[in-house]
Amino acid sequence: GDMQITVNYDGPLPAPVIGGTRVATLTVAGPSMEPAIIPLHAASDVERLGFFGRIWASARNMIFGFADDQ
């Protein structure tokens, strides 16, 4: 109940992103433990979208709450 979990990143994260690139850190802290800091890496490559691709992704994000087909 007293655990705190935070994700820290300098965002927004611009594309392209190469898979394996460190993109954030996960910090897990609790009252009787030293904070654990875990690096988070991109699972796969993310290509930069063209103009119309960015418009389409933004529209899907506004309508469905996500910009990714996965």
FIVEX-642144 format. One record per residue: residue number from 1; x, y, z of N, C-alpha, C, O, CB in turn. Coordinates in Angstrom, 1 decimal, padded with zeros to 4 digits. Glycine has a CB too. Layout:
// residues N
@num: NUM n.east: X n.north: Y n.up: Z ca.east: X ca.north: Y ca.up: Z c.east: X c.north: Y c.up: Z o.east: X o.north: Y o.up: Z cb.east: X cb.north: Y cb.up: Z
...
// end
This chain:
// residues 70
@num: 1 n.east: 000.8 n.north: -001.2 n.up: 000.0 ca.east: 000.0 ca.north: 000.0 ca.up: 000.0 c.east: 000.8 c.north: 001.3 c.up: 000.0 o.east: 000.4 o.north: 002.3 o.up: -000.5 cb.east: -000.9 cb.north: 000.0 cb.up: 001.2
@num: 2 n.east: 002.0 n.north: 001.2 n.up: 000.6 ca.east: 002.9 ca.north: 002.4 ca.up: 000.7 c.east: 003.9 c.north: 002.4 c.up: -000.4 o.east: 004.8 o.north: 003.3 o.up: -000.4 cb.east: 003.6 cb.north: 002.5 cb.up: 002.0
@num: 3 n.east: 003.8 n.north: 001.5 n.up: -001.4 ca.east: 004.8 ca.north: 001.5 ca.up: -002.5 c.east: 004.5 c.north: 002.7 c.up: -003.4 o.east: 003.3 o.north: 003.1 o.up: -003.7 cb.east: 004.7 cb.north: 000.2 cb.up: -003.3
@num: 4 n.east: 005.5 n.north: 003.2 n.up: -004.0 ca.east: 005.4 ca.north: 004.3 ca.up: -005.0 c.east: 006.1 c.north: 003.9 c.up: -006.3 o.east: 007.3 o.north: 003.5 o.up: -006.2 cb.east: 006.0 cb.north: 005.7 cb.up: -004.5
@num: 5 n.east: 005.4 n.north: 004.0 n.up: -007.4 ca.east: 006.0 ca.north: 003.6 ca.up: -008.7 c.east: 005.9 c.north: 004.8 c.up: -009.6 o.east: 004.8 o.north: 005.3 o.up: -009.8 cb.east: 005.4 cb.north: 002.3 cb.up: -009.3
@num: 6 n.east: 007.0 n.north: 005.2 n.up: -010.1 ca.east: 007.0 ca.north: 006.4 ca.up: -011.1 c.east: 007.8 c.north: 006.0 c.up: -012.3 o.east: 008.8 o.north: 005.3 o.up: -012.3 cb.east: 007.5 cb.north: 007.6 cb.up: -010.4
@num: 7 n.east: 007.4 n.north: 006.6 n.up: -013.4 ca.east: 008.1 ca.north: 006.5 ca.up: -014.7 c.east: 008.6 c.north: 007.9 c.up: -015.0 o.east: 007.8 o.north: 008.9 o.up: -015.0 cb.east: 007.2 cb.north: 005.9 cb.up: -015.8
@num: 8 n.east: 009.9 n.north: 008.1 n.up: -015.2 ca.east: 010.4 ca.north: 009.4 ca.up: -015.5 c.east: 011.0 c.north: 009.4 c.up: -016.9 o.east: 011.8 o.north: 008.5 o.up: -017.3 cb.east: 011.5 cb.north: 009.8 cb.up: -014.5
@num: 9 n.east: 010.6 n.north: 010.4 n.up: -017.7 ca.east: 011.2 ca.north: 010.5 ca.up: -019.1 c.east: 011.2 c.north: 011.9 c.up: -019.5 o.east: 010.4 o.north: 012.7 o.up: -019.0 cb.east: 010.4 cb.north: 009.6 cb.up: -020.1
@num: 10 n.east: 012.1 n.north: 012.3 n.up: -020.4 ca.east: 012.1 ca.north: 013.6 ca.up: -021.0 c.east: 011.2 c.north: 013.5 c.up: -022.2 o.east: 011.7 o.north: 013.1 o.up: -023.3 cb.east: 013.5 cb.north: 014.1 cb.up: -021.3
@num: 11 n.east: 010.0 n.north: 014.0 n.up: -022.1 ca.east: 009.1 ca.north: 013.8 ca.up: -023.3 c.east: 008.6 c.north: 015.1 c.up: -023.8 o.east: 008.9 o.north: 016.2 o.up: -023.3 cb.east: 007.9 cb.north: 013.0 cb.up: -022.8
@num: 12 n.east: 008.0 n.north: 015.1 n.up: -024.9 ca.east: 007.6 ca.north: 013.9 ca.up: -025.7 c.east: 008.9 c.north: 013.3 c.up: -026.4 o.east: 009.9 o.north: 014.0 o.up: -026.6 cb.east: 006.6 cb.north: 014.2 cb.up: -026.8
@num: 13 n.east: 008.8 n.north: 012.0 n.up: -026.6 ca.east: 009.9 ca.north: 011.3 ca.up: -027.2 c.east: 009.7 c.north: 011.3 c.up: -028.8 o.east: 008.8 o.north: 010.7 o.up: -029.3 cb.east: 009.9 cb.north: 009.8 cb.up: -026.7
@num: 14 n.east: 010.6 n.north: 012.0 n.up: -029.4 ca.east: 010.5 ca.north: 012.2 ca.up: -030.9 c.east: 010.9 c.north: 010.9 c.up: -031.7 o.east: 011.9 o.north: 010.3 o.up: -031.3 cb.east: 011.3 cb.north: 013.4 cb.up: -031.4
@num: 15 n.east: 010.2 n.north: 010.6 n.up: -032.7 ca.east: 010.6 ca.north: 009.5 ca.up: -033.6 c.east: 011.6 c.north: 010.0 c.up: -034.6 o.east: 011.6 o.north: 011.2 o.up: -034.8 cb.east: 009.3 cb.north: 008.9 cb.up: -034.3
@num: 16 n.east: 012.5 n.north: 009.2 n.up: -035.1 ca.east: 012.5 ca.north: 007.8 ca.up: -035.0 c.east: 013.2 c.north: 007.4 c.up: -033.7 o.east: 014.1 o.north: 008.1 o.up: -033.2 cb.east: 013.3 cb.north: 007.2 cb.up: -036.2
@num: 17 n.east: 012.8 n.north: 006.2 n.up: -033.2 ca.east: 013.4 ca.north: 005.6 ca.up: -032.0 c.east: 014.0 c.north: 004.2 c.up: -032.4 o.east: 013.2 o.north: 003.4 o.up: -033.0 cb.east: 012.4 cb.north: 005.5 cb.up: -030.8
@num: 18 n.east: 015.2 n.north: 003.9 n.up: -032.1 ca.east: 015.8 ca.north: 002.6 ca.up: -032.4 c.east: 015.5 c.north: 001.7 c.up: -031.3 o.east: 015.7 o.north: 002.0 o.up: -030.1 cb.east: 017.3 cb.north: 002.7 cb.up: -032.7
@num: 19 n.east: 015.0 n.north: 000.5 n.up: -031.6 ca.east: 014.8 ca.north: -000.5 ca.up: -030.6 c.east: 016.0 c.north: -000.7 c.up: -029.7 o.east: 017.1 o.north: -000.8 o.up: -030.1 cb.east: 014.3 cb.north: -001.9 cb.up: -031.2
@num: 20 n.east: 015.7 n.north: -000.8 n.up: -028.4 ca.east: 016.8 ca.north: -001.0 ca.up: -027.4 c.east: 017.3 c.north: 000.3 c.up: -026.8 o.east: 018.1 o.north: 000.3 o.up: -025.9 cb.east: 017.9 cb.north: -001.7 cb.up: -028.0
@num: 21 n.east: 016.9 n.north: 001.5 n.up: -027.4 ca.east: 017.3 ca.north: 002.7 ca.up: -026.9 c.east: 016.6 c.north: 003.0 c.up: -025.5 o.east: 015.4 o.north: 002.8 o.up: -025.3 cb.east: 016.9 cb.north: 003.9 cb.up: -027.9
@num: 22 n.east: 017.4 n.north: 003.5 n.up: -024.6 ca.east: 016.9 ca.north: 003.8 ca.up: -023.3 c.east: 016.0 c.north: 005.0 c.up: -023.4 o.east: 016.4 o.north: 006.1 o.up: -023.9 cb.east: 018.0 cb.north: 004.1 cb.up: -022.2
@num: 23 n.east: 014.7 n.north: 004.9 n.up: -023.0 ca.east: 013.8 ca.north: 006.0 ca.up: -023.2 c.east: 013.2 c.north: 006.6 c.up: -021.9 o.east: 012.6 o.north: 007.7 o.up: -021.9 cb.east: 012.6 cb.north: 005.5 cb.up: -024.0
@num: 24 n.east: 013.4 n.north: 005.8 n.up: -020.8 ca.east: 012.8 ca.north: 006.3 ca.up: -019.5 c.east: 013.4 c.north: 005.5 c.up: -018.4 o.east: 014.2 o.north: 004.5 o.up: -018.6 cb.east: 011.3 cb.north: 006.2 cb.up: -019.5
@num: 25 n.east: 013.1 n.north: 005.8 n.up: -017.1 ca.east: 013.4 ca.north: 005.0 ca.up: -016.0 c.east: 012.2 c.north: 004.8 c.up: -015.1 o.east: 011.3 o.north: 005.6 o.up: -015.0 cb.east: 014.5 cb.north: 005.7 cb.up: -015.1
@num: 26 n.east: 012.1 n.north: 003.6 n.up: -014.5 ca.east: 011.1 ca.north: 003.2 ca.up: -013.6 c.east: 011.7 c.north: 003.2 c.up: -012.2 o.east: 012.7 o.north: 002.6 o.up: -012.0 cb.east: 010.5 cb.north: 001.8 cb.up: -014.0
@num: 27 n.east: 011.0 n.north: 003.9 n.up: -011.3 ca.east: 011.5 ca.north: 004.0 ca.up: -009.9 c.east: 010.5 c.north: 003.3 c.up: -009.0 o.east: 009.3 o.north: 003.7 o.up: -009.1 cb.east: 011.8 cb.north: 005.4 cb.up: -009.5
@num: 28 n.east: 010.9 n.north: 002.3 n.up: -008.3 ca.east: 010.0 ca.north: 001.7 ca.up: -007.3 c.east: 010.6 c.north: 002.0 c.up: -005.9 o.east: 011.7 o.north: 001.7 o.up: -005.6 cb.east: 009.9 cb.north: 000.1 cb.up: -007.6
@num: 29 n.east: 009.7 n.north: 002.5 n.up: -005.1 ca.east: 010.2 ca.north: 002.9 ca.up: -003.7 c.east: 009.2 c.north: 002.5 c.up: -002.7 o.east: 008.0 o.north: 002.5 o.up: -003.0 cb.east: 010.4 cb.north: 004.4 cb.up: -003.6
@num: 30 n.east: 009.7 n.north: 002.1 n.up: -001.5 ca.east: 008.8 ca.north: 001.7 ca.up: -000.4 c.east: 009.4 c.north: 002.2 c.up: 000.9 o.east: 010.6 o.north: 002.6 o.up: 000.9 cb.east: 008.6 cb.north: 000.2 cb.up: -000.4
@num: 31 n.east: 008.6 n.north: 002.2 n.up: 002.0 ca.east: 009.1 ca.north: 002.7 ca.up: 003.2 c.east: 010.3 c.north: 001.9 c.up: 003.8 o.east: 011.2 o.north: 002.6 o.up: 004.5 cb.east: 008.0 cb.north: 002.7 cb.up: 004.2
@num: 32 n.east: 010.5 n.north: 000.7 n.up: 003.5 ca.east: 011.6 ca.north: -000.1 ca.up: 004.2 c.east: 012.6 c.north: -000.6 c.up: 003.1 o.east: 013.2 o.north: -001.7 o.up: 003.3 cb.east: 011.0 cb.north: -001.2 cb.up: 005.0
@num: 33 n.east: 012.7 n.north: 000.1 n.up: 002.0 ca.east: 013.6 ca.north: -000.4 ca.up: 001.0 c.east: 014.3 c.north: 000.8 c.up: 000.3 o.east: 013.8 o.north: 001.9 o.up: 000.3 cb.east: 012.8 cb.north: -001.2 cb.up: -000.1
@num: 34 n.east: 015.4 n.north: 000.5 n.up: -000.2 ca.east: 016.2 ca.north: 001.4 ca.up: -001.0 c.east: 015.4 c.north: 001.6 c.up: -002.4 o.east: 015.0 o.north: 000.5 o.up: -002.9 cb.east: 017.7 cb.north: 001.0 cb.up: -001.2
@num: 35 n.east: 015.2 n.north: 002.8 n.up: -002.9 ca.east: 014.6 ca.north: 002.9 ca.up: -004.2 c.east: 015.3 c.north: 002.0 c.up: -005.3 o.east: 016.5 o.north: 002.1 o.up: -005.4 cb.east: 014.4 cb.north: 004.3 cb.up: -004.7
@num: 36 n.east: 014.5 n.north: 001.3 n.up: -006.1 ca.east: 015.0 ca.north: 000.6 ca.up: -007.3 c.east: 014.8 c.north: 001.4 c.up: -008.5 o.east: 013.7 o.north: 001.7 o.up: -008.8 cb.east: 014.4 cb.north: -000.9 cb.up: -007.4
@num: 37 n.east: 015.9 n.north: 001.7 n.up: -009.2 ca.east: 015.7 ca.north: 002.4 ca.up: -010.5 c.east: 016.1 c.north: 001.5 c.up: -011.6 o.east: 017.2 o.north: 000.9 o.up: -011.7 cb.east: 016.7 cb.north: 003.7 cb.up: -010.5
@num: 38 n.east: 015.1 n.north: 001.3 n.up: -012.5 ca.east: 015.2 ca.north: 000.4 ca.up: -013.6 c.east: 015.1 c.north: 001.1 c.up: -014.9 o.east: 014.1 o.north: 001.8 o.up: -015.2 cb.east: 014.0 cb.north: -000.7 cb.up: -013.5
@num: 39 n.east: 016.1 n.north: 000.9 n.up: -015.8 ca.east: 016.0 ca.north: 001.6 ca.up: -017.1 c.east: 014.9 c.north: 000.9 c.up: -018.0 o.east: 014.8 o.north: -000.3 o.up: -018.0 cb.east: 017.3 cb.north: 001.6 cb.up: -017.8
@num: 40 n.east: 014.2 n.north: 001.8 n.up: -018.7 ca.east: 013.2 ca.north: 001.3 ca.up: -019.7 c.east: 013.7 c.north: 001.5 c.up: -021.1 o.east: 014.2 o.north: 002.6 o.up: -021.4 cb.east: 011.8 cb.north: 001.9 cb.up: -019.4
@num: 41 n.east: 013.6 n.north: 000.5 n.up: -021.9 ca.east: 014.1 ca.north: 000.6 ca.up: -023.3 c.east: 013.0 c.north: 000.4 c.up: -024.3 o.east: 012.0 o.north: -000.3 o.up: -024.0 cb.east: 015.2 cb.north: -000.4 cb.up: -023.6
@num: 42 n.east: 013.1 n.north: 001.0 n.up: -025.5 ca.east: 012.1 ca.north: 000.8 ca.up: -026.6 c.east: 012.2 c.north: -000.7 c.up: -027.0 o.east: 013.3 o.north: -001.2 o.up: -027.2 cb.east: 012.4 cb.north: 001.7 cb.up: -027.8
@num: 43 n.east: 011.0 n.north: -001.3 n.up: -027.1 ca.east: 011.0 ca.north: -002.7 ca.up: -027.4 c.east: 011.3 c.north: -002.9 c.up: -028.9 o.east: 011.8 o.north: -004.0 o.up: -029.3 cb.east: 009.6 cb.north: -003.3 cb.up: -027.1
@num: 44 n.east: 011.0 n.north: -002.0 n.up: -029.7 ca.east: 011.2 ca.north: -002.1 ca.up: -031.2 c.east: 011.4 c.north: -000.8 c.up: -031.8 o.east: 011.2 o.north: 000.3 o.up: -031.2 cb.east: 010.0 cb.north: -002.9 cb.up: -031.9
@num: 45 n.east: 011.8 n.north: -000.8 n.up: -033.1 ca.east: 012.1 ca.north: 000.5 ca.up: -033.8 c.east: 010.7 c.north: 001.2 c.up: -034.0 o.east: 009.7 o.north: 000.5 o.up: -034.2 cb.east: 012.7 cb.north: 000.2 cb.up: -035.2
@num: 46 n.east: 010.8 n.north: 002.5 n.up: -033.9 ca.east: 009.6 ca.north: 003.3 ca.up: -034.2 c.east: 010.0 c.north: 004.3 c.up: -035.3 o.east: 010.9 o.north: 005.2 o.up: -035.1 cb.east: 009.0 cb.north: 004.1 cb.up: -032.9
@num: 47 n.east: 009.4 n.north: 004.2 n.up: -036.5 ca.east: 009.7 ca.north: 005.1 ca.up: -037.6 c.east: 009.0 c.north: 006.4 c.up: -037.4 o.east: 008.0 o.north: 006.5 o.up: -036.8 cb.east: 009.4 cb.north: 004.4 cb.up: -038.9
@num: 48 n.east: 009.6 n.north: 007.4 n.up: -038.0 ca.east: 009.0 ca.north: 008.7 ca.up: -038.0 c.east: 007.9 c.north: 008.7 c.up: -039.1 o.east: 008.2 o.north: 008.3 o.up: -040.3 cb.east: 010.0 cb.north: 009.9 cb.up: -038.3
@num: 49 n.east: 006.7 n.north: 009.1 n.up: -038.8 ca.east: 005.6 ca.north: 009.2 ca.up: -039.7 c.east: 005.7 c.north: 010.4 c.up: -040.6 o.east: 006.2 o.north: 011.4 o.up: -040.2 cb.east: 004.2 cb.north: 009.1 cb.up: -039.0
@num: 50 n.east: 005.2 n.north: 010.3 n.up: -041.8 ca.east: 005.1 ca.north: 011.5 ca.up: -042.7 c.east: 004.0 c.north: 012.4 c.up: -042.2 o.east: 003.3 o.north: 012.1 o.up: -041.2 cb.east: 004.9 cb.north: 011.1 cb.up: -044.1
@num: 51 n.east: 003.8 n.north: 013.5 n.up: -042.9 ca.east: 002.8 ca.north: 014.5 ca.up: -042.6 c.east: 001.4 c.north: 013.8 c.up: -042.4 o.east: 000.7 o.north: 014.0 o.up: -041.4 cb.east: 002.7 cb.north: 015.6 cb.up: -043.6
@num: 52 n.east: 000.9 n.north: 013.1 n.up: -043.4 ca.east: -000.4 ca.north: 012.5 ca.up: -043.3 c.east: -000.5 c.north: 011.4 c.up: -042.3 o.east: -001.5 o.north: 011.2 o.up: -041.6 cb.east: -000.9 cb.north: 012.0 cb.up: -044.7
@num: 53 n.east: 000.6 n.north: 010.7 n.up: -042.1 ca.east: 000.6 ca.north: 009.6 ca.up: -041.1 c.east: 000.5 c.north: 010.2 c.up: -039.7 o.east: -000.2 o.north: 009.7 o.up: -038.8 cb.east: 001.9 cb.north: 008.9 cb.up: -041.2
@num: 54 n.east: 001.1 n.north: 011.4 n.up: -039.4 ca.east: 001.0 ca.north: 012.1 ca.up: -038.1 c.east: -000.4 c.north: 012.6 c.up: -037.9 o.east: -001.0 o.north: 012.5 o.up: -036.8 cb.east: 002.0 cb.north: 013.2 cb.up: -038.0
@num: 55 n.east: -001.1 n.north: 013.1 n.up: -039.0 ca.east: -002.5 ca.north: 013.5 ca.up: -038.8 c.east: -003.4 c.north: 012.3 c.up: -038.5 o.east: -004.2 o.north: 012.4 o.up: -037.6 cb.east: -002.9 cb.north: 014.2 cb.up: -040.1
@num: 56 n.east: -003.2 n.north: 011.2 n.up: -039.2 ca.east: -004.0 ca.north: 010.0 ca.up: -039.0 c.east: -003.8 c.north: 009.5 c.up: -037.6 o.east: -004.8 o.north: 009.2 o.up: -036.9 cb.east: -003.7 cb.north: 009.0 cb.up: -040.0
@num: 57 n.east: -002.5 n.north: 009.4 n.up: -037.1 ca.east: -002.2 ca.north: 009.0 ca.up: -035.8 c.east: -002.9 c.north: 009.9 c.up: -034.7 o.east: -003.4 o.north: 009.4 o.up: -033.7 cb.east: -000.7 cb.north: 008.9 cb.up: -035.5
@num: 58 n.east: -002.8 n.north: 011.2 n.up: -034.9 ca.east: -003.4 ca.north: 012.1 ca.up: -034.0 c.east: -004.9 c.north: 012.0 c.up: -033.9 o.east: -005.5 o.north: 012.0 o.up: -032.8 cb.east: -003.1 cb.north: 013.6 cb.up: -034.3
@num: 59 n.east: -005.6 n.north: 011.8 n.up: -035.1 ca.east: -007.0 ca.north: 011.6 ca.up: -035.1 c.east: -007.4 c.north: 010.3 c.up: -034.4 o.east: -008.3 o.north: 010.3 o.up: -033.6 cb.east: -007.5 cb.north: 011.5 cb.up: -036.6
@num: 60 n.east: -006.7 n.north: 009.2 n.up: -034.6 ca.east: -007.0 ca.north: 007.9 ca.up: -033.9 c.east: -006.8 c.north: 008.1 c.up: -032.4 o.east: -007.6 o.north: 007.6 o.up: -031.6 cb.east: -006.1 cb.north: 006.8 cb.up: -034.4
@num: 61 n.east: -005.8 n.north: 008.8 n.up: -032.0 ca.east: -005.5 ca.north: 009.1 ca.up: -030.6 c.east: -006.7 c.north: 009.8 c.up: -029.9 o.east: -007.1 o.north: 009.5 o.up: -028.8 cb.east: -004.2 cb.north: 009.8 cb.up: -030.4
@num: 62 n.east: -007.2 n.north: 010.8 n.up: -030.6 ca.east: -008.3 ca.north: 011.6 ca.up: -030.1 c.east: -009.6 c.north: 010.8 c.up: -030.0 o.east: -010.3 o.north: 011.0 o.up: -029.1 cb.east: -008.5 cb.north: 012.9 cb.up: -030.9
@num: 63 n.east: -009.8 n.north: 010.0 n.up: -031.0 ca.east: -011.0 ca.north: 009.2 ca.up: -031.1 c.east: -011.0 c.north: 008.0 c.up: -030.2 o.east: -011.9 o.north: 007.7 o.up: -029.4 cb.east: -011.3 cb.north: 008.8 cb.up: -032.5
@num: 64 n.east: -009.9 n.north: 007.2 n.up: -030.3 ca.east: -009.9 ca.north: 005.9 ca.up: -029.6 c.east: -009.0 c.north: 005.9 c.up: -028.3 o.east: -009.0 o.north: 005.0 o.up: -027.6 cb.east: -009.4 cb.north: 004.9 cb.up: -030.5
@num: 65 n.east: -008.2 n.north: 007.0 n.up: -028.1 ca.east: -007.4 ca.north: 007.0 ca.up: -026.9 c.east: -006.0 c.north: 006.4 c.up: -027.1 o.east: -005.3 o.north: 006.3 o.up: -026.2 cb.east: -008.0 cb.north: 006.4 cb.up: -025.8
@num: 66 n.east: -005.6 n.north: 006.0 n.up: -028.3 ca.east: -004.3 ca.north: 005.5 ca.up: -028.6 c.east: -004.0 c.north: 005.8 c.up: -030.1 o.east: -004.9 o.north: 005.9 o.up: -030.9 cb.east: -004.3 cb.north: 003.9 cb.up: -028.3
@num: 67 n.east: -002.7 n.north: 005.8 n.up: -030.4 ca.east: -002.3 ca.north: 006.1 ca.up: -031.8 c.east: -001.6 c.north: 005.0 c.up: -032.4 o.east: -000.9 o.north: 005.2 o.up: -033.4 cb.east: -001.4 cb.north: 007.3 cb.up: -031.8
@num: 68 n.east: -001.8 n.north: 003.8 n.up: -031.9 ca.east: -001.0 ca.north: 002.6 ca.up: -032.3 c.east: -002.0 c.north: 001.5 c.up: -032.6 o.east: -002.9 o.north: 001.3 o.up: -031.9 cb.east: 000.0 cb.north: 002.2 cb.up: -031.3
@num: 69 n.east: -001.7 n.north: 000.8 n.up: -033.7 ca.east: -002.6 ca.north: -000.4 ca.up: -034.0 c.east: -002.4 c.north: -001.6 c.up: -033.2 o.east: -003.1 o.north: -002.6 o.up: -033.4 cb.east: -002.5 cb.north: -000.7 cb.up: -035.5
@num: 70 n.east: -001.4 n.north: -001.6 n.up: -032.4 ca.east: -001.0 ca.north: -002.9 ca.up: -031.6 c.east: -001.9 c.north: -003.1 c.up: -030.5 o.east: -001.7 o.north: -004.1 o.up: -029.7 cb.east: 000.4 cb.north: -002.8 cb.up: -031.2
// end
